[in-house]
Each structure stands twice: as C-alpha cells, then as structure tokens.
C-alpha cells in the first residue's frame, strides 16, 4: 500500500514523472486490490485514461463483477463513448447488487440519446426493484420534466419530499417542484414551493423563476418586489428587465416600466425584445418619435422580427407615412414570405396611396388567413365598394353580419349593396 500512497502523493503534488513510474509498477506487479484502489483515486483526481487501463485489466480477471463494470462504464460516459458504456451496463446480471445502479445509468444514457420511452422503462424497472429509493423518484421526475410531462414529474418530486429528502445531486426539490408546477401553468402551487425554496437558499435562478411565476399568476406587485430583489443581488441578470418592465406596465406605472427597459438596454443592447417592448411603452406614453426609434432598432437587430415590423407599420399608417410602410414591407420580403398581416398593411398603404391594383393584390393574398378577422374583412369590404365590386363586397359584409348580426352599419351597407 506504500506504493499506492506514493502514487497519490506524487499526483497531488504535480510530480507526474514519478507518479507515472509508480503507476506502471502497480499496473504490472500490484495486487488486484491495489489496482482497484488506485483506479478509484485516479478517477477522483481526473486521470481517466489511466483509471480505464486499470479497470480493463481487472475486468479480465473479474468479467462479471458489477462494481468494475459500473466504474468502467462511468469512465466511458465521461469519455463520450456511450455505446461502449451501454454494452458494459447491459452485461450486468439482474442478480448483481449493482443492477439497479446500472439501470439508472442506462436511463441517463438513453435520455441523452432522446430515447425517452426506453429511459422510462429502465427507471420503472429500477423502481420495482427499489420502490422506496428517492434517487429513482428523482430520476423519474427529471425525465418527465424534460419531456413536458409536468404533473407526473411533480408526483415524483413529491415522493422525494415524502422521503424527507430536500436535496438530491445538488438540486433543491422545492425548487424543482416550483419549476414543474409553473411550467404546467399551476402558478399558485408553484409560488408556494418557490417560497420554500427561497427560504432554503436564495439562489438567483430560483428567485427569477419565483418572480416570473408571480408575474404569470397576475401578482404584479409581488413580481416587482422579487425582480427588484434579484436586481439588487445581481444587476447583470439581463432577463429580469423585460419582465420587470412588463410588471410595472400592468401596474400602470409607465415611467418605471420605461426605466426598467432603459436599464436592460444598457446591459444588453442586442436584446430585440427590450426595444420592441420599449417602443410599445413609448407609444402608450405618447412619444411616437421614441417609439419609432425603438421599433427600428429592433428591426436592425433582426430584420425578420415580425412583431416589431407590425408595430412600426401601425405607427406609420397612423402617421399617414405610406411610403415608409412600403419600405418596411420590402425589408420583410427579403427575409422570406410575408405574414398575412403584413399583406394587410401593404394593402392599406397602397389603397391610401391610390395604388389600387397593388392594394387588391395584397388584400387577396391576406384573405384566406384573415377571413375570420373582422377588422380585416371590414377594411377589405370597404375597399371593394370603392373599387365598384359590389357583388364581392356584399359577400364580405354578409359574412361579417353572420358573425355580428346586430351591427347596424354593416346591415345598412349590405342593404344598399343588394339594392
């Protein structure tokens, strides 16, 4: 054992030349126990290729030993040799004490490969063998959460809590429960678990999840409090500023909402969503010039950003800047097929510019997608009246009246068209 201690001492002190000499002696002349103990220490210190050599040697003498197979499989996983690892794990007998552990490792490997049903099957088999083992419940919870089976994941995490386990593999179980309930839309259940998780430990990602869930649940004042708490802990946490602004907007505090957007942009001036939201807030505040600047910056960052294009178009149409609308449409055309609402914008801009043939073309291109949009259908119907297509206009207003029979204006228009 002195030789083993010398190898470890040389490795820990960085004397790799001497360590290699002692390692080769144990590899060639050492007992199986020394080889096994050295392999364990090599794994601990991160010397995987050397540990693998020792385990492979031991496997020649003990081909059915589960502990060695597991140890070697874990090294193969670390070295991205997944197929070799699976072969080793599959060779472990069901009667071996390490068999449940092999099932857990196999489940992880199959999950990494996207074979979720196979992974679930391995975990459920392990659960049958060890029904009271919280690590298996935790693994099932992680699997279900990864494939959006949130309520099943919650049941598994609840089982872990019932086993009096508050943390597994460095993961806070209250935090996991909060995350899956929030993802499932059960915000109030999620909030209760977030509160427990924060009581256990204030962790910034958990605090962000807590704040975001409070916002989604409609508790805007609570969300503002939590986002500001997060900002104090980590002002560089970029994601908080958009939602802090949105929470302030819901509380009708536009000044604070715009301040949050500006703070966020200072930290992350490539965040198109902040510019888009800033433009929306500026419009609410009556600052059309600032709104246009924000929308245009969002489009500069992402020329195909539909929300920004539509918002900017609505502003430009309101300002009767029809040529500018056409420029935005051309920009979006370069990014691919136009969205139906952009065809609608283009139709209105052409109509107002008295370019009626182009207006008709874009109304027709938008029609199939927007025929259930009453505002679009109304615009289209009035345009057809201007163009003298009374028959088609009557069809449009007839359809509108089927959906809204009490609309007197449309009823009078349809009467005149039919007369």
N, C-alpha and C positions, 0 to 999 in steps of 0.2 A: 504493500500500500504506500510505502515511502516514495516509490517511483511515480505513482499516481499523483501524490501530493506535489511532487516536484514539477510535473507537467502543468498542473493547475497554477502553481506559483509562478512559473515562467510565463504562462499565458496572461495571467492577470498583471504581471509587471511589464508585459510587452516584449519579453525576450523570446521572440518567435523561433530563432535558430535553435536554441537549447530545447525549447518546447517540442520542436519537430523531432529532435533526436530521441527524446524520452518517449514521445508518442510512437515512433517506429518500433522502439523496444517493446512497448506494451502490445502493440499490434501483432508483433511477431512471436513474442515469448510470454506475454502476460496471460494470466488466468482468465476464464470467461467472466468471472465476477469483476475483475479489474477492467476488462474491455467494456462491460456493460456500464460500470460506474463512470468510466472516462467518457463514454459516449453521452451519458446524461449531462455531464459537466460541459462537454463541447457544445451541446445544444444550448445550454444555459448561456454560454459565452458567445454564441453565434457562429461557431465553426461547423457549419452544416455538412460540407463535403467530407470532412474528416469523421464526423459522427456517423454519416451514412456508411462509410467504409467499415467501421467497426460493427454497426448493426447488421450489415450484409454478411460479414464474417460469422457473426453469432447465429444468423438465420440458417447458415449451412449446417450448424450443429443442432439447432432447435427450430426446424422448419414450421412447426405448428404452434409455437409459443406466441400467444396473443399479445403479450406486452411488447415483444420485439416487433411484431408485425405492425402494431399500432404506432410505435415510436418511429419506425422506418416510413410508414405511410405519412405521418405528420411532416417528416423531412421532405418527402416527395411533394407534398402540398406546398410547402414553403419554397420549393424549387420549381414550382409551376409544372410539375409532372403529374397531372391529375389522373390520367389513365392508369399509370403505374400504381398510383395510390389506391385507386378503386380495385384493381386486381388483388392487391395485398389484403385490403379490407374484406373483400368478398371471400377470401380464402379462410377467414377466421370461423371456426366451428361454432354452431349455435350453443354448444355446451361450454364454450370457453367463458370464463368470468368477464373477459374484455368484450364480449359480443355486443352488449348494449352500447358501449362506447364506440364500437365500430359502426353501429347503426347511426349514431349521431354524426360521426364524421362523414359517412356516406350521404346522409341527408344534406349536410352542408355542401358537399361536392356537387350533388345533383341540383341543388338550388342554384349554385353558381353557374351551372350549365343551362339553367332555365327549365329543367325537368321537374316542375313543381309537384306533379302528381306522384312521381317516383319518390321524391323527397318526403312528401307527406306520408306515403306508405311506410317508409323506413322509420319515421318518427312515431307513427301509430304502433308499429311493431315494438319499438322500444318502450312505448307507454304501456303496452300489455305486459311486458316483462318487469317493468318497474313503475307501477301505477302511482306511487307516492313520490316520485323523484321530481322536484321542482325544476331542475335543469331541462328536463324533457318538455315540461309545460312551457317553459320559457322559449325553447327552440321552436315549438309549435306556434307560439304567439308571434315570434319573429317571422316565421314562414307565412302565416296567414296575413300579417300586416303588410308584407312585401307584395302580396298579390291582391290587396284591397279587400280581403275578407275580414273586415274590421271587427264585427261583433264576435266572430269566432276567436279572433286574436284577443279580444277583451276577456273572453271566458278563460282563456289560457293564462293570461296575466293575473286574473283574479285568483286562479288556482295557486299561482306562485305566492300571492299575498296571503292566502289562507294557510300556506305552509310556513308563514312567518318569515318569509324572505323578502326583504325590502330592496335588495340589490343583487344582481347576478351579472357576472362578467363585466363589472363596472357600470352596468346600466341600472338606473333608478326605475323601479317597477311602477311607482306612482306616475312618473313622467311618461312611461310607455303607455299606461292606461289613458292618460290625458290625451296623448297624441292620437291613439286609435279612435277614441270617442269623438275627438274633434274632427278627424278625417271622415268619420261616419255621419257627421252632422249633429251629433248629440252633444251640443255645446255646453249645456248646463252640467251634465255628468262630467264632461272634460274639465270644466272650471274647478269642480271640487277636487279632482285629482291633481290639477296644476297647483292648486293652493297647498296641498300636502307635499308635492314635490319641491316647491319653493321653500317650505318650512324645513324639509330635509336638507336642502342645499340650494343656495341662489346660484344658478348656472345660467349664463346669458341666453343660450339657445332655448332653454326651457322657459325663461322669462319672456322671450319673444313669442313663443307658442302660446303662453298664457295670455299675453296682451292681444295677439291676433285672434284668439278664440273669444275673448271678451268683446272684441270689435264685431266678430261674426255673429255673436249672440245678441248684439244690439245694446250692450252695456258700454256706451261710448265714453262716458266719464271715467269708468274703471279702466278702459283701454288706454285713455290718455294718461292716466296716472301711471300705469305699468310701462307704457312706451317711454315716458319721461324718466322713470326709474332706470330703465335699460340704457337710455341715453346718458345718464349720469355715470353708470357703470362702464359703458363702452360707447363713447360718442362716435366711434368709427364703424359702428354696426349699421351699414348702409341701408339694409332692408327696412329698418324701423321708420324712416322718414316719410315714405309714401303713405303708410298706414296711419301714422300719427296725423298727417295732414288730412286723411280721409275721416278720421275720428273727429278732428276739430270741425271739419265741414259738416258732419252730421249734427254737431252741437251748434251749428250756425255761427261759428267763430272763424270768419274768413281770414281775418288778419293773422291769427295764429296758424291757420292752415297754410297760408302762403309763406309764412316764416319757416314752417317745417319743410316746405318744398325747397325754399332757397338754401336752407342748411344742408339738405340732402344733395342738392346740385353742387354745392361747394365741395362735398366729399366725393361725389360720383357724377361728373359732368358728362358721362356717356350713358346715363340712365334715361332712355327714351320715355319710360312711363312717368317719371317725375316731370318731364317737360310737358307731356300730354295732360297730366293732371293739373299742372301749374296753369296751362292755358285755359282749362275749364274753370279754375278758380278765378283767374283774371277776368274772364267773361262775366262771371257772377258778380264780380266787384265793379264791372262796368269799364274795365280798362282793355279796350279792344286792341290797342297797339301792342300791349304786353302779351295779350293772348296770342296774337298772330306770331309774335316773335317766338313764343314757346312752341307753338304748333310747328312752325317752320324748322326750328332746331330739332324737334323730334323726327321730322321727315328727313333732315340732313343725316341724322344718325342711322335712320332706317328708311330708305326711300319707298319701301313697300309697306310702311306702317299704316294700316287701313284706318284705325281709329283717329289718328292724327289728320289724315287726309280728309276724312268725312267732317271732322270738327272744323278744320280750316275752311273747307268748301262752304259749310253752312254760314260761317262768318263772312266769307267773301260774297256769297249770294245776298246776304243781308245788306252788305255794303254796295251791292249792285256792281261788283267788280267781276264782270262775267269773263273777261279775257284771262284774268288770273285763275279763275276756276278751270278754264281750259288748259292752262299750263300745268296745274296740279293733276288733271286727268291724264295729260300726256306723260307726266313723270310716272304715274302709277301704271300706265300701259307698258312702259319699258320694263316693269317688274313682273309682268305676266298678264293673264286675263283680268279684265276689270270686274270688280264686285258689282252686283246689281244696283246697289245704292249709288255707286259712282256713275253708272249709266244714267240713273235718275238725275243726279246733279248735273251731268253733262247735258241731258235733255232740257232741263230748266234753263241752264246758261245759254244754250243755243236758241231756245224759244224767246228768251228775253232779248237776245241779240238779233232776232228776226231771221235766224238761220233755220228755217222750219224743216227743211228736208233732213238735216242732221238731228234736229230735235226729235222728229218722228222715228228715225232710226234707233236712237238711244232709248226712247220710250218702249219701242217694240222689243229691244234687247233686254230690258229690265222686266218686261211684263210677266213672263212665266214665273219668275222668282218672287215678284212683289204683288201678284194679283190679289193677295189676301191682306195687303197693306192699304187701309182706307185712304190715308193721306196721298199715297202714290196714285191710287186709282182716281181720286178726285182731281189731282193735277193732270193726269192723262186725259180724263174725260173733258175737262175744260179746254185742254189743248185741241182735242178732236173737234170740239164745237168751233173753235177759232179757225180750224182748217176746213170746216164745212163737211166733215164726215159725220153726219147726223146719225146714220144707222149704227155705226160703231160706238159713237158717244152714248146712244140710247142703251146699247148693251152694257156699257160700263156703268151708267147710272142705275140701270135696272139691277145689276149685281150688287151695287152699293146699297140700294134700298132693301134688298133681301136681307142684308145683314143689319141694317138700321132703318126699319120701316117708318120710324117717327120723324125722320129728318125732312122737314118741310121744304127746305131749299132744294134738295135733290128731287123731291117729289114734283115740285113746280117745273124744274128743268126737264124732267122726264116727260111731263105732260106736254110742254112746248115742243120737245123733240118729236113726240109721237104725232102731234097735230101737224 
